[in-house]
């Protein structure tokens, strides 16, 4: 007999619950069952976005800001010369290991 | 493409840092590179080319986070070119000698920092050879 009451493991792991729901009821029924949860996600994300809070993957500048809270930029120059003339150490030579 | 290897090791934790970046493509052509390091004490060594000699150790200190620290310029002298034959492709490699001294180019470093990292405070803390 199919239980309509979610098991404790399903409550703890929503992903398992979604997969089990699809298995039990089929995709369309599962969508109906999950529609309130999807609406909740939309409302939460919309609220956070409205409050200017970051939602989703970090953009480059945000990632840099977070990194710079823990680290500093250490700037160096590798000043290469070839027979006394300036040389592009980083780009000029082809690597035999490339 | 980078032909050199910069070896950075945290003195206290032994952690190694290998990610080297460049502020801009133009700065990269002049040899400007940077690393992201958490506050701490580090040893830095560099190898201009994989088969070249590795430099001596330089002591590097990062006092606080959120700043741009210019650690100095390392002059590297390269000489005659060695031709290698690998899989029928001609490749060239310079013979370079890593330096044992650190030069101070704070003015140029400040300009690089202003252009690329204007939002962070700039300081010069030159690397030095351990006593």
Backbone of each chain as ProteinMPNN parsed JSONL, in Angstrom:
{"seq_chain_A": "XXXXXXXXXXXXXXXXXXXXXXXXXXXXXXXXXXXXXXXXXXXXXXXXXXXXXXXXXXXXXXXXXXXXXXXXXXXXXXXXXXXXXXXXXXXXXXXXXX", "coords_chain_A": {"N_chain_A": [[0.847, -1.184, 0.0], [0.456, 2.22, -0.794], [1.902, 4.806, 0.968], [0.655, 7.904, 2.009], [1.715, 9.599, 3.725], [4.609, 11.395, 4.27], [7.743, 9.87, 4.862], [10.071, 10.133, 7.626], [12.661, 10.359, 6.674], [12.196, 11.392, 4.178], [11.236, 13.878, 4.791], [13.486, 15.01, 5.855], [15.202, 15.012, 3.727], [14.571, 16.671, 1.07], [15.053, 16.281, -1.667], [15.055, 13.527, -2.055], [12.398, 13.112, -1.424], [11.106, 14.386, -3.526], [11.923, 12.817, -5.694], [10.817, 10.363, -4.933], [8.151, 11.057, -4.938], [7.693, 11.508, -7.652], [8.103, 8.952, -8.548], [5.991, 7.638, -7.324], [3.577, 8.926, -8.035], [3.728, 9.764, -10.658], [4.796, 12.115, -13.198], [3.107, 14.376, -13.762], [1.247, 14.441, -11.689], [2.979, 14.716, -9.607], [3.96, 17.226, -10.101], [1.755, 18.786, -9.53], [1.556, 18.259, -6.839], [3.924, 19.413, -5.994], [3.69, 22.035, -6.625], [2.892, 24.079, -4.724], [5.28, 24.244, -3.228], [7.095, 25.09, -5.169], [6.033, 27.603, -5.724], [6.537, 28.788, -3.28], [9.318, 28.933, -3.315], [9.65, 30.74, -5.425], [8.478, 33.026, -4.292], [10.18, 33.481, -2.09], [12.708, 33.878, -3.324], [12.052, 36.095, -4.883], [11.473, 37.954, -2.867], [13.973, 38.172, -1.56], [15.534, 39.133, -3.67], [14.234, 41.54, -4.109], [14.945, 42.838, -1.818], [17.516, 43.426, -2.377], [19.364, 41.462, -1.838], [21.923, 39.016, -2.435], [21.217, 36.413, -4.706], [21.56, 33.166, -5.884], [24.3, 31.92, -8.013], [27.552, 33.298, -7.287], [28.666, 36.388, -8.609], [31.603, 37.511, -10.454], [32.802, 39.827, -9.229], [31.631, 39.784, -6.716], [32.589, 37.406, -5.718], [35.278, 38.059, -5.621], [35.195, 40.079, -3.69], [34.487, 38.618, -1.412], [36.672, 36.89, -1.251], [38.704, 38.731, -0.815], [38.156, 39.511, 1.744], [39.385, 37.665, 3.243], [41.92, 37.459, 2.204], [44.912, 38.954, 0.767], [46.058, 40.835, -2.09], [48.978, 39.946, -3.584], [51.429, 41.463, -5.235], [53.728, 40.993, -7.836], [56.689, 41.373, -9.875], [58.07, 39.774, -12.586], [60.825, 40.38, -13.976], [62.079, 39.9, -16.847], [64.984, 39.662, -18.85], [66.542, 39.361, -22.037], [69.595, 38.744, -23.229], [70.203, 41.265, -22.259], [68.068, 42.803, -23.134], [64.607, 43.781, -22.698], [62.288, 41.144, -22.099], [59.465, 39.186, -22.919], [58.661, 37.167, -20.676], [56.461, 35.635, -20.028], [54.914, 35.096, -22.285], [56.374, 34.824, -24.633], [57.764, 32.505, -25.247], [57.344, 29.22, -26.491], [55.973, 26.47, -24.797], [57.515, 23.376, -24.195], [56.009, 21.552, -22.907], [53.396, 22.169, -23.244]], "CA_chain_A": [[0.0, 0.0, 0.0], [1.25, 3.447, -0.879], [1.687, 5.717, 2.087], [0.575, 9.311, 1.632], [2.428, 10.384, 4.74], [6.041, 11.32, 4.0], [8.577, 9.313, 5.909], [10.951, 11.138, 8.239], [13.82, 10.574, 5.801], [11.784, 12.263, 3.069], [11.142, 15.247, 5.301], [14.831, 15.523, 6.062], [15.883, 15.132, 2.437], [13.532, 17.025, 0.089], [15.34, 15.747, -2.992], [14.541, 12.161, -2.059], [10.943, 13.197, -1.418], [10.67, 14.723, -4.883], [12.124, 11.634, -6.54], [9.837, 9.353, -4.542], [6.841, 11.526, -5.375], [7.603, 11.248, -9.084], [7.982, 7.501, -8.71], [4.688, 7.172, -6.834], [2.389, 9.525, -8.632], [3.941, 10.193, -12.031], [5.345, 13.471, -13.269], [2.1, 15.438, -13.714], [0.699, 14.481, -10.339], [4.038, 15.236, -8.736], [4.055, 18.665, -10.3], [0.647, 19.384, -8.77], [1.913, 18.161, -5.43], [5.071, 20.272, -5.68], [3.435, 23.405, -7.047], [3.016, 25.036, -3.603], [6.694, 24.425, -2.861], [7.718, 25.921, -6.197], [5.574, 28.979, -5.506], [7.245, 29.294, -2.099], [10.675, 29.289, -3.762], [9.547, 31.965, -6.222], [8.205, 34.151, -3.377], [11.385, 33.738, -1.28], [13.736, 34.479, -4.19], [11.579, 37.432, -5.241], [11.631, 38.834, -1.699], [15.407, 38.432, -1.366], [15.984, 39.997, -4.763], [13.666, 42.858, -3.856], [15.718, 43.452, -0.725], [18.881, 43.591, -2.889], [20.26, 40.443, -1.321], [22.374, 38.16, -3.532], [20.562, 35.123, -4.876], [22.142, 32.405, -6.977], [25.755, 31.859, -8.048], [28.234, 34.568, -7.104], [29.324, 36.992, -9.764], [33.041, 37.64, -10.272], [33.169, 40.861, -8.271], [31.21, 39.344, -5.38], [33.547, 36.378, -5.304], [36.509, 38.756, -5.28], [34.988, 40.764, -2.417], [34.539, 37.627, -0.342], [38.052, 36.427, -1.157], [39.547, 39.788, -0.27], [37.943, 39.607, 3.186], [40.305, 36.717, 3.877], [43.248, 37.45, 1.577], [45.421, 40.165, 0.135], [46.681, 40.656, -3.4], [50.435, 40.12, -3.518], [51.833, 41.824, -6.594], [55.139, 40.751, -8.135], [57.061, 41.501, -11.278], [59.144, 38.921, -13.056], [61.407, 41.272, -14.98], [63.023, 39.08, -17.608], [65.734, 40.261, -19.955], [67.236, 38.392, -22.888], [70.782, 39.444, -23.73], [70.117, 42.645, -21.818], [66.874, 43.497, -23.623], [63.392, 43.281, -22.047], [61.741, 39.952, -22.737], [58.177, 38.753, -22.384], [58.885, 35.821, -20.144], [55.229, 34.875, -19.878], [54.217, 34.763, -23.525], [57.183, 34.769, -25.835], [58.322, 31.203, -25.547], [56.408, 28.099, -26.514], [56.368, 25.478, -23.808], [57.572, 22.007, -24.714], [55.064, 20.727, -22.158], [52.03, 22.665, -23.464]], "C_chain_A": [[0.889, 1.243, 0.0], [0.886, 4.356, 0.28], [1.658, 7.147, 1.588], [1.301, 10.201, 2.637], [3.923, 10.27, 4.462], [6.804, 10.73, 5.185], [9.518, 10.382, 6.446], [12.165, 11.425, 7.357], [13.468, 11.481, 4.633], [11.681, 13.71, 3.528], [12.526, 15.857, 5.474], [15.549, 15.77, 4.742], [14.852, 15.406, 1.342], [13.784, 16.432, -1.295], [14.822, 14.318, -3.098], [13.012, 12.175, -2.154], [10.408, 13.488, -2.815], [10.792, 13.509, -5.787], [11.1, 10.55, -6.22], [8.437, 9.752, -5.006], [6.641, 11.266, -6.863], [7.393, 9.764, -9.33], [6.569, 7.042, -8.35], [3.527, 7.657, -7.702], [2.543, 9.875, -10.102], [4.293, 11.663, -12.054], [4.274, 14.546, -13.095], [1.528, 15.57, -12.316], [1.723, 15.092, -9.37], [4.133, 16.746, -8.866], [2.956, 19.378, -9.507], [0.984, 19.377, -7.286], [2.999, 19.177, -5.061], [4.819, 21.736, -5.996], [3.5, 24.403, -5.876], [4.464, 25.288, -3.207], [7.41, 25.303, -3.873], [7.32, 27.387, -6.029], [6.291, 29.603, -4.315], [8.65, 29.737, -2.474], [10.643, 30.6, -4.532], [9.345, 33.176, -5.311], [9.46, 34.508, -2.586], [12.463, 34.43, -2.11], [13.339, 35.897, -4.574], [11.755, 38.41, -4.097], [13.093, 39.198, -1.484], [15.95, 39.365, -2.432], [15.483, 41.422, -4.558], [14.405, 43.601, -2.758], [17.188, 43.622, -1.101], [19.852, 42.588, -2.289], [20.677, 39.517, -2.463], [21.667, 36.819, -3.538], [21.226, 34.42, -6.053], [23.654, 32.424, -6.926], [26.376, 33.24, -7.915], [28.777, 35.073, -8.422], [30.789, 37.197, -9.427], [33.412, 38.641, -9.192], [32.78, 40.464, -6.852], [32.179, 38.309, -4.837], [34.855, 37.028, -4.87], [36.374, 39.453, -3.935], [35.111, 39.789, -1.255], [35.967, 37.133, -0.151], [38.925, 37.471, -0.487], [39.266, 40.05, 1.21], [38.908, 38.694, 3.933], [41.743, 36.889, 3.393], [43.649, 38.849, 1.133], [45.988, 39.813, -1.238], [48.173, 40.926, -3.247], [50.94, 40.266, -4.946], [53.339, 41.641, -6.752], [55.417, 41.14, -9.578], [58.231, 40.575, -11.554], [59.763, 39.643, -14.246], [62.483, 40.532, -15.756], [63.698, 39.899, -18.698], [66.451, 39.16, -20.723], [68.376, 39.122, -23.562], [70.682, 40.94, -23.437], [68.898, 43.406, -22.264], [65.628, 42.924, -22.928], [62.776, 42.128, -22.827], [60.409, 39.613, -22.094], [58.326, 37.309, -21.916], [57.614, 34.971, -20.206], [54.661, 34.386, -21.197], [55.122, 34.427, -24.705], [57.536, 33.354, -26.246], [57.258, 30.127, -25.538], [56.905, 27.03, -25.557], [56.442, 24.093, -24.435], [56.589, 21.09, -24.007], [53.624, 21.127, -22.418], [51.245, 21.67, -24.312]], "O_chain_A": [[1.911, 1.311, 0.683], [-0.287, 4.633, 0.533], [2.534, 7.562, 0.83], [1.473, 11.4, 2.418], [4.455, 9.161, 4.42], [6.54, 11.051, 6.344], [9.737, 11.41, 5.804], [12.645, 12.556, 7.286], [14.306, 12.241, 4.147], [11.988, 14.642, 2.784], [12.722, 17.055, 5.269], [16.41, 16.645, 4.656], [14.317, 14.468, 0.751], [12.839, 16.115, -2.017], [14.225, 13.939, -4.106], [12.412, 11.366, -2.862], [9.399, 12.924, -3.239], [9.88, 13.202, -6.555], [10.576, 9.896, -7.122], [7.639, 8.907, -5.413], [5.562, 10.857, -7.29], [6.616, 9.365, -10.197], [6.017, 6.156, -9.002], [2.625, 6.895, -8.05], [1.56, 10.255, -10.738], [4.115, 12.374, -11.065], [4.488, 15.519, -12.372], [1.345, 16.68, -11.814], [1.389, 15.856, -8.464], [4.355, 17.458, -7.886], [3.187, 20.423, -8.898], [0.735, 20.347, -6.571], [2.996, 19.73, -3.961], [5.644, 22.59, -5.672], [4.102, 25.467, -6.019], [4.835, 26.417, -2.886], [8.224, 26.152, -3.508], [8.145, 28.29, -6.169], [6.615, 30.79, -4.327], [9.125, 30.777, -2.019], [11.491, 31.469, -4.33], [9.956, 34.224, -5.52], [9.778, 35.686, -2.421], [13.055, 35.422, -1.684], [14.177, 36.799, -4.593], [12.139, 39.559, -4.311], [13.429, 40.361, -1.257], [16.727, 40.275, -2.141], [16.207, 42.387, -4.801], [14.484, 44.829, -2.762], [18.015, 43.927, -0.242], [21.053, 42.851, -2.24], [19.881, 39.255, -3.364], [21.535, 36.169, -2.501], [21.43, 35.026, -7.105], [24.243, 32.876, -5.944], [25.808, 34.233, -8.37], [29.278, 34.306, -9.245], [31.189, 37.077, -8.269], [34.242, 38.348, -8.332], [33.498, 40.763, -5.898], [32.544, 38.329, -3.662], [35.468, 36.616, -3.886], [37.301, 39.435, -3.126], [35.751, 40.085, -0.246], [36.425, 36.973, 0.98], [39.791, 37.135, 0.32], [40.046, 40.736, 1.869], [39.212, 38.918, 5.105], [42.682, 36.509, 4.092], [42.848, 39.784, 1.126], [46.346, 38.668, -1.513], [48.575, 42.011, -2.829], [50.886, 39.335, -5.749], [54.122, 42.079, -5.908], [54.504, 41.226, -10.4], [59.243, 40.59, -10.853], [59.287, 39.53, -15.375], [63.653, 40.535, -15.374], [63.069, 40.715, -19.372], [66.905, 38.169, -20.15], [68.152, 40.019, -24.374], [71.036, 41.772, -24.273], [68.689, 44.54, -21.833], [65.586, 41.737, -22.606], [62.748, 42.138, -24.057], [60.242, 39.737, -20.881], [58.135, 36.365, -22.682], [57.672, 33.758, -20.407], [53.987, 33.356, -21.229], [54.676, 33.809, -25.672], [57.602, 33.034, -27.433], [56.374, 30.121, -24.681], [58.096, 26.721, -25.51], [55.517, 23.684, -25.136], [56.356, 19.968, -24.456], [52.71, 20.503, -21.88], [50.073, 21.902, -24.609]]}, "seq_chain_B": "XXXXXXXXXXXXXXXXXXXXXXXXXXXXXXXXXXXXXXXXXXXXXXXXXXXXXXXXXXXXXXXXXXXXXXXXXXXXXXXXXXXXXXXXXXXXXXXXXXXXXXXXXXXXXXXXXXXXXXXXXXXXXXXXXXX", "coords_chain_B": {"N_chain_B": [[49.408, 31.674, -21.209], [51.839, 30.355, -19.152], [55.257, 30.182, -18.623], [56.849, 30.054, -16.505], [57.422, 29.026, -13.097], [56.094, 29.692, -10.014], [56.742, 29.182, -6.729], [55.098, 29.046, -3.78], [54.983, 28.895, -0.331], [53.356, 28.483, 2.71], [54.828, 29.338, 5.688], [54.084, 28.575, 8.269], [51.884, 26.777, 8.102], [52.524, 25.125, 6.021], [51.079, 24.956, 3.73], [50.697, 25.118, 0.18], [50.718, 27.471, -2.464], [49.577, 27.888, -5.7], [48.282, 29.239, -7.672], [48.603, 31.611, -10.045], [48.014, 34.839, -11.213], [47.365, 37.494, -13.571], [47.167, 41.051, -13.619], [46.266, 42.499, -15.932], [46.207, 41.857, -19.506], [48.123, 43.496, -20.719], [49.777, 44.225, -18.607], [50.705, 41.73, -18.005], [52.418, 41.183, -20.096], [54.574, 42.68, -19.345], [55.46, 41.303, -17.244], [54.076, 41.42, -14.844], [52.511, 39.932, -12.158], [50.139, 38.384, -9.896], [49.295, 37.042, -6.655], [46.808, 35.547, -4.555], [46.867, 35.76, -1.221], [46.406, 34.652, 2.096], [46.678, 36.406, 5.242], [49.909, 36.027, 6.657], [53.047, 34.219, 6.908], [55.368, 33.588, 4.387], [57.343, 31.536, 2.195], [58.893, 32.17, -0.872], [59.773, 30.932, -3.998], [61.135, 30.854, -7.297], [60.989, 29.608, -10.649], [62.234, 30.183, -13.716], [61.945, 28.709, -16.063], [60.962, 25.393, -16.86], [63.128, 23.628, -16.853], [65.107, 25.163, -15.883], [67.275, 26.605, -13.359], [66.117, 26.706, -9.971], [65.23, 29.521, -8.032], [66.709, 30.997, -5.056], [65.244, 31.031, -1.709], [62.774, 33.438, -0.873], [61.685, 35.522, 1.72], [58.408, 36.302, 2.576], [55.937, 38.469, 3.693], [52.588, 38.806, 4.682], [50.635, 41.038, 6.121], [47.906, 41.817, 6.697], [44.481, 41.234, 5.624], [42.719, 42.129, 2.592], [44.18, 44.083, 1.23], [46.486, 45.498, -1.197], [49.564, 44.239, -1.736], [52.714, 45.097, -2.678], [55.344, 43.108, -3.48], [57.808, 43.189, -4.62], [60.221, 43.19, -7.363], [61.547, 40.699, -9.439], [64.453, 40.313, -11.031], [65.283, 38.582, -13.974], [67.65, 36.936, -15.796], [68.045, 36.055, -19.078], [69.543, 34.016, -21.568], [71.206, 32.537, -24.303], [69.336, 30.677, -26.747], [67.943, 27.471, -26.581], [67.4, 24.833, -28.733], [64.882, 22.462, -29.013], [63.836, 19.186, -29.88], [60.907, 17.699, -30.131], [58.678, 15.19, -30.703], [58.879, 15.7, -33.459], [58.435, 18.413, -33.606], [59.656, 21.673, -33.626], [60.805, 23.322, -30.882], [61.4, 26.074, -28.702], [63.436, 27.242, -26.036], [64.311, 29.426, -23.453], [67.418, 29.969, -21.754], [67.499, 30.696, -18.545], [68.466, 32.627, -15.717], [67.491, 32.661, -12.46], [66.962, 35.291, -10.092], [68.78, 36.485, -7.2], [68.213, 38.68, -5.882], [66.046, 41.381, -4.9], [64.249, 43.842, -6.543], [63.086, 47.22, -6.267], [60.246, 48.502, -7.488], [58.238, 50.309, -6.836], [56.778, 52.542, -7.696], [55.832, 51.933, -10.299], [54.414, 49.664, -9.613], [52.472, 50.748, -7.974], [50.997, 52.158, -9.868], [49.961, 50.064, -11.396], [48.423, 48.841, -9.433], [46.587, 50.866, -8.868], [45.261, 51.012, -11.299], [44.103, 48.486, -11.564], [43.243, 47.514, -9.084], [41.832, 49.473, -7.573], [40.142, 49.829, -5.419], [41.314, 48.888, -3.158], [43.635, 49.25, -0.445], [47.024, 50.197, -0.915], [50.269, 48.892, -0.431], [53.815, 48.671, 0.063], [55.745, 45.948, 0.679], [58.602, 44.627, 0.66], [59.93, 41.523, -0.472], [62.415, 39.491, 1.117], [65.622, 37.969, 1.522], [65.865, 35.131, 3.647], [67.28, 35.421, 6.932]], "CA_chain_B": [[50.368, 30.59, -21.014], [52.945, 30.747, -18.301], [56.388, 29.279, -18.729], [57.58, 30.063, -15.249], [56.755, 28.417, -11.952], [56.31, 30.383, -8.754], [56.444, 28.258, -5.638], [54.827, 29.804, -2.561], [54.645, 27.97, 0.743], [53.102, 29.099, 4.008], [55.849, 28.839, 6.613], [53.495, 27.988, 9.478], [50.993, 25.647, 7.827], [53.066, 24.272, 4.969], [50.214, 24.98, 2.543], [51.323, 25.675, -1.012], [49.852, 28.263, -3.336], [50.105, 27.745, -7.054], [47.499, 30.001, -8.643], [49.197, 32.89, -10.405], [47.172, 35.573, -12.152], [47.936, 38.757, -14.009], [46.121, 42.09, -13.545], [45.758, 42.763, -17.282], [47.104, 41.29, -20.526], [49.246, 44.41, -20.962], [50.693, 44.086, -17.465], [51.305, 40.395, -18.085], [53.554, 41.248, -21.028], [55.707, 43.277, -18.636], [55.863, 40.398, -16.176], [53.363, 41.657, -13.585], [51.61, 38.847, -11.754], [49.763, 38.49, -8.484], [48.74, 35.88, -5.974], [45.917, 35.853, -3.439], [47.421, 35.084, -0.044], [45.869, 35.029, 3.4], [47.743, 36.938, 6.105], [50.809, 34.996, 7.161], [54.453, 34.278, 6.487], [55.531, 32.674, 3.25], [58.57, 31.451, 1.412], [58.626, 32.197, -2.311], [60.859, 30.605, -4.922], [60.634, 30.875, -8.663], [61.746, 28.894, -11.675], [61.841, 30.836, -14.966], [61.593, 27.708, -17.059], [60.883, 24.142, -16.115], [64.42, 22.97, -16.709], [66.079, 26.113, -15.369], [67.547, 26.526, -11.925], [65.142, 27.353, -9.091], [65.862, 30.593, -7.263], [66.728, 30.842, -3.611], [63.986, 31.373, -1.061], [62.532, 34.794, -0.412], [60.703, 35.594, 2.805], [57.311, 37.179, 2.184], [55.005, 38.644, 4.798], [51.303, 39.436, 4.379], [50.17, 41.364, 7.473], [46.448, 41.882, 6.856], [43.699, 40.929, 4.424], [42.016, 43.236, 1.961], [45.083, 45.106, 0.714], [47.386, 45.11, -2.278], [50.943, 44.293, -1.239], [53.757, 44.918, -3.687], [56.397, 42.353, -2.802], [59.088, 43.413, -5.269], [60.451, 42.715, -8.73], [62.627, 39.723, -9.508], [65.102, 40.325, -12.345], [65.648, 37.256, -14.49], [68.511, 37.124, -16.965], [67.965, 34.923, -20.005], [70.601, 34.089, -22.575], [71.038, 31.864, -25.594], [68.158, 29.825, -26.907], [68.202, 26.058, -26.821], [66.366, 24.251, -29.582], [64.508, 21.106, -28.627], [63.052, 18.469, -30.87], [59.982, 16.799, -29.45], [57.633, 14.727, -31.618], [59.115, 16.355, -34.75], [58.121, 19.833, -33.564], [60.746, 22.477, -33.101], [60.408, 24.18, -29.773], [62.529, 26.834, -28.199], [63.416, 27.474, -24.608], [65.43, 30.271, -23.032], [68.179, 29.581, -20.572], [67.336, 31.85, -17.665], [69.009, 32.54, -14.371], [66.675, 33.413, -11.506], [67.717, 36.262, -9.316], [68.88, 36.358, -5.753], [67.953, 40.002, -5.309], [64.707, 41.936, -5.135], [64.291, 45.251, -6.916], [61.924, 47.989, -5.827], [59.571, 49.277, -8.537], [56.991, 50.689, -6.154], [56.004, 53.529, -8.463], [55.1, 51.206, -11.342], [53.462, 48.769, -8.948], [51.359, 51.587, -7.537], [50.163, 52.462, -11.039], [49.242, 48.83, -11.711], [47.411, 48.642, -8.385], [45.54, 51.879, -9.052], [44.486, 50.697, -12.501], [43.394, 47.205, -11.493], [42.694, 47.215, -7.753], [41.754, 50.808, -6.977], [39.331, 49.842, -4.195], [42.064, 48.353, -2.018], [44.797, 50.01, -0.007], [48.277, 49.706, -1.505], [51.455, 48.987, 0.428], [55.005, 47.97, -0.413], [56.478, 45.152, 1.673], [59.484, 43.861, -0.217], [60.45, 40.222, -0.052], [63.845, 39.514, 1.439], [66.192, 36.648, 1.757], [65.843, 34.818, 5.086], [68.586, 35.597, 7.591]], "C_chain_B": [[51.516, 31.087, -20.143], [54.049, 29.704, -18.406], [57.138, 29.161, -17.414], [56.758, 29.348, -14.18], [57.101, 29.258, -10.731], [55.845, 29.453, -7.641], [56.29, 29.065, -4.359], [54.344, 28.833, -1.496], [54.459, 28.741, 2.039], [54.056, 28.493, 5.029], [55.221, 28.088, 7.775], [52.666, 26.738, 9.18], [51.564, 24.672, 6.805], [52.21, 24.238, 3.716], [50.935, 25.643, 1.377], [50.292, 26.395, -1.866], [50.427, 28.194, -4.742], [49.371, 28.594, -8.083], [48.107, 31.381, -8.852], [48.282, 33.56, -11.422], [47.902, 36.842, -12.568], [46.843, 39.815, -14.033], [45.462, 42.348, -14.889], [46.681, 42.075, -18.285], [48.319, 42.171, -20.798], [50.276, 44.281, -19.843], [51.404, 42.728, -17.504], [52.519, 40.404, -19.016], [54.791, 41.833, -20.367], [56.123, 42.443, -17.43], [55.14, 40.592, -14.849], [52.387, 40.51, -13.317], [51.193, 39.074, -10.302], [49.225, 37.161, -7.973], [47.763, 36.385, -4.913], [46.395, 35.052, -2.239], [46.741, 35.581, 1.224], [47.01, 35.583, 4.259], [48.6, 35.816, 6.677], [52.214, 35.213, 6.661], [54.686, 33.205, 5.432], [56.99, 32.647, 2.785], [58.178, 31.419, -0.053], [59.903, 31.818, -3.06], [60.299, 30.664, -6.328], [61.592, 30.162, -9.608], [61.328, 29.478, -13.022], [61.354, 29.856, -16.021], [61.724, 26.363, -16.388], [62.23, 23.467, -15.916], [65.501, 23.91, -16.187], [66.24, 25.936, -13.86], [66.45, 27.247, -11.131], [65.869, 28.374, -8.237], [65.971, 30.194, -5.797], [65.401, 31.257, -3.01], [63.95, 32.851, -0.692], [61.46, 34.75, 0.672], [59.677, 36.663, 2.455], [56.308, 37.254, 3.332], [53.747, 39.356, 4.316], [50.641, 39.764, 5.715], [48.663, 41.313, 7.654], [45.774, 41.503, 5.538], [43.125, 42.216, 3.838], [42.908, 44.353, 1.45], [45.818, 44.575, -0.516], [48.811, 45.312, -1.775], [51.894, 44.085, -2.413], [54.966, 44.302, -2.997], [57.749, 42.498, -3.49], [59.144, 42.852, -6.677], [61.669, 41.807, -8.734], [63.25, 39.771, -10.9], [65.566, 38.928, -12.746], [66.442, 37.461, -15.774], [68.469, 35.865, -17.838], [69.007, 35.112, -21.107], [70.234, 33.268, -23.795], [69.865, 30.887, -25.577], [68.6, 28.403, -27.193], [67.066, 25.494, -27.666], [66.115, 22.8, -29.178], [63.707, 20.471, -29.748], [62.183, 17.449, -30.132], [58.87, 16.45, -30.424], [57.691, 15.477, -32.953], [58.743, 17.832, -34.757], [59.296, 20.591, -32.963], [60.223, 23.392, -32.008], [61.642, 24.919, -29.286], [62.342, 27.11, -26.714], [64.572, 28.378, -24.238], [66.17, 29.641, -21.852], [68.198, 30.798, -19.647], [67.941, 31.572, -16.296], [68.106, 33.327, -13.434], [67.559, 34.266, -10.619], [67.859, 35.855, -7.861], [68.598, 37.692, -5.072], [66.539, 40.45, -5.666], [64.85, 43.415, -5.455], [62.986, 45.931, -6.532], [61.401, 48.837, -6.989], [58.201, 49.733, -8.014], [56.126, 51.629, -6.981], [55.178, 52.829, -9.544], [54.052, 50.28, -10.726], [52.233, 49.538, -8.477], [50.416, 51.92, -8.682], [49.337, 51.229, -11.444], [48.104, 48.628, -10.709], [46.262, 49.629, -8.547], [44.64, 51.521, -10.234], [43.618, 49.458, -12.318], [42.704, 46.945, -10.154], [42.509, 48.503, -6.96], [41.022, 50.806, -5.638], [40.089, 49.376, -2.967], [43.283, 49.221, -1.713], [46.078, 49.362, -0.525], [49.426, 49.89, -0.526], [52.603, 48.227, -0.222], [55.669, 47.26, 0.762], [57.368, 44.201, 0.879], [59.878, 42.519, 0.397], [61.919, 40.391, 0.325], [64.322, 38.097, 1.661], [66.19, 36.361, 3.259], [67.237, 34.935, 5.684], [69.101, 34.243, 8.081]], "O_chain_B": [[52.086, 32.146, -20.404], [53.804, 28.503, -18.294], [57.965, 28.266, -17.239], [55.563, 29.105, -14.345], [58.274, 29.504, -10.453], [54.699, 29.003, -7.624], [57.242, 29.699, -3.903], [53.421, 28.05, -1.721], [55.304, 29.552, 2.417], [54.087, 27.276, 5.212], [55.759, 27.075, 8.223], [52.735, 25.754, 9.917], [51.134, 23.521, 6.734], [52.562, 23.571, 2.742], [51.685, 26.602, 1.558], [49.141, 25.971, -1.97], [51.621, 28.416, -4.947], [49.787, 28.663, -9.24], [48.121, 32.212, -7.944], [47.832, 32.926, -12.376], [48.924, 37.209, -11.988], [45.712, 39.525, -14.423], [44.236, 42.408, -14.979], [47.818, 41.744, -17.95], [49.41, 41.67, -21.072], [51.481, 44.233, -20.09], [52.555, 42.604, -17.087], [53.515, 39.727, -18.764], [55.918, 41.534, -20.764], [57.025, 42.824, -16.684], [55.53, 40.007, -13.839], [51.55, 40.176, -14.156], [51.812, 39.852, -9.577], [48.774, 36.299, -8.727], [47.881, 37.513, -4.435], [46.338, 33.822, -2.236], [46.529, 36.78, 1.401], [48.176, 35.263, 4.025], [48.087, 34.789, 7.122], [52.535, 36.245, 6.071], [54.251, 32.062, 5.577], [57.745, 33.602, 2.964], [57.237, 30.722, -0.434], [60.982, 32.337, -2.771], [59.09, 30.534, -6.516], [62.805, 30.119, -9.402], [60.184, 29.293, -13.438], [60.439, 30.165, -16.785], [62.507, 26.204, -15.452], [62.444, 22.801, -14.903], [66.662, 23.522, -16.058], [65.474, 25.238, -13.196], [65.925, 28.27, -11.571], [66.983, 28.131, -7.773], [65.403, 29.192, -5.36], [64.53, 31.774, -3.71], [64.947, 33.432, -0.263], [60.463, 34.037, 0.554], [60.029, 37.784, 2.086], [55.885, 36.231, 3.871], [53.821, 40.375, 3.63], [50.134, 38.862, 6.382], [48.186, 40.81, 8.671], [46.41, 41.458, 4.485], [43.059, 43.248, 4.505], [42.433, 45.472, 1.254], [45.78, 43.385, -0.828], [49.208, 46.426, -1.432], [51.883, 43.038, -3.059], [55.537, 44.875, -2.07], [58.745, 41.978, -2.989], [58.243, 42.141, -7.122], [62.688, 42.107, -8.112], [62.633, 39.31, -11.86], [66.162, 38.198, -11.953], [65.961, 38.083, -16.721], [68.81, 34.768, -17.396], [69.303, 36.235, -21.516], [69.096, 33.298, -24.262], [69.472, 30.359, -24.537], [69.53, 28.174, -27.966], [65.895, 25.671, -27.331], [67.052, 22.017, -29.024], [62.986, 21.155, -30.474], [62.681, 16.465, -29.584], [58.185, 17.345, -30.92], [56.654, 15.843, -33.505], [58.736, 18.45, -35.822], [59.852, 20.203, -31.936], [59.281, 24.154, -32.228], [62.771, 24.453, -29.437], [61.219, 27.198, -26.218], [65.703, 28.135, -24.659], [65.6, 28.881, -21.069], [68.842, 31.804, -19.943], [67.926, 30.447, -15.796], [67.964, 34.539, -13.593], [68.743, 33.989, -10.429], [67.14, 34.986, -7.367], [68.724, 37.823, -3.855], [65.93, 39.952, -6.612], [65.502, 44.154, -4.718], [61.928, 45.304, -6.48], [62.06, 49.787, -7.413], [57.17, 49.561, -8.664], [54.899, 51.53, -6.972], [53.984, 53.089, -9.692], [52.949, 50.134, -11.251], [51.106, 49.051, -8.565], [49.198, 51.962, -8.506], [48.162, 51.346, -11.79], [46.98, 48.291, -11.081], [45.097, 49.265, -8.381], [43.423, 51.7, -10.182], [42.515, 49.388, -12.86], [41.698, 46.238, -10.098], [42.968, 48.616, -5.823], [41.253, 51.684, -4.807], [39.573, 49.455, -1.852], [43.874, 49.835, -2.601], [46.198, 48.137, -0.567], [49.536, 50.926, 0.129], [52.391, 47.266, -0.961], [56.1, 47.899, 1.721], [56.944, 43.117, 0.479], [60.121, 42.401, 1.598], [62.576, 41.336, -0.111], [63.554, 37.178, 1.942], [66.481, 37.251, 4.057], [68.237, 34.6, 5.048], [70.183, 34.168, 8.663]]}, "name": "protein", "num_of_chains": 2, "seq": "XXXXXXXXXXXXXXXXXXXXXXXXXXXXXXXXXXXXXXXXXXXXXXXXXXXXXXXXXXXXXXXXXXXXXXXXXXXXXXXXXXXXXXXXXXXXXXXXXXXXXXXXXXXXXXXXXXXXXXXXXXXXXXXXXXXXXXXXXXXXXXXXXXXXXXXXXXXXXXXXXXXXXXXXXXXXXXXXXXXXXXXXXXXXXXXXXXXXXXXXXXXXXXXXXXXXXXXXXXXXXXXXXXXXX"}
